[in-house]
């Protein structure tokens, strides 16, 4: 099979839906990833024949994409903050909007020797990025999923990031003070999970399900946050649509005030920065 035939076949087999908005473009991406080539290389060599192992991998990936398996799980990595991070079905695929959290963290003016904790680290993309961008920070990361921690540790090794990974349920077993705490916790209301795209439903429910109102996990964190957050420190949370106001109320009851809120490109209040009152 030559490249042009492969791309034509892939585009015809892939359905057009949320998650696959442009089947021809998706086919190019999949073939490039399956072959370990750039998309430019693929487009420039339409008459080149695929090696047998590439053809088999590509057809297998097309079938899995039709079934809704996210493309990044097939490739095994996803770009975040300009770096490639390993991903697997054990972790949530890093989203572009989560880069807002990194942007805010780097703008806060945290001291050069800060202690930082990433709660619910998943793939480790937040913790590893912060550790690489601010190598003098002491970065810790925690997650209750051992499978997720395995992925996160590999990402830490990949980027030579000095992150201290540990297993735990939120911050119950954490001691000591932190200048910065980051958290992208599950925040989707459970009754909305069934309506998510087929791709998202292949991601770990543990990383998505925020309980009846979407804020069950977040509220648990807020109740214990002041205990480990230094008086001059800040906590940065990523939230879902229309969740900032309820979180502000919850935070105020726990001795926290909102220092900043940041909207994503779609106009949704996505990031909130909390500080002790």
Secondary structure, DSSP 8 states (H G I E B T S, - for coil): -BHHHHHHHHHHHS--BTTBS-HHHHHHHHHHHHHT--HHHHHH-TT-B--HHHHHHHHHHHHHHHTT--HHHHHTEEEETTEEEE--TTS----GGGHHHHHHHHHS---TT-EEEEES-TTSHHHHHHHHHTTTSEEEEEES-HHHHHHHHHHHHHTT--EEEEE-STTTT--S-EEEEEE----B-GGGGGGS-TTGGGS-GGGTB--TTS-HHHHHHHHHHHHHEEEEEEEEEE--TT-HHHHHHHHHHTTEEEEEEEE-TTS-EEEEEEEE-
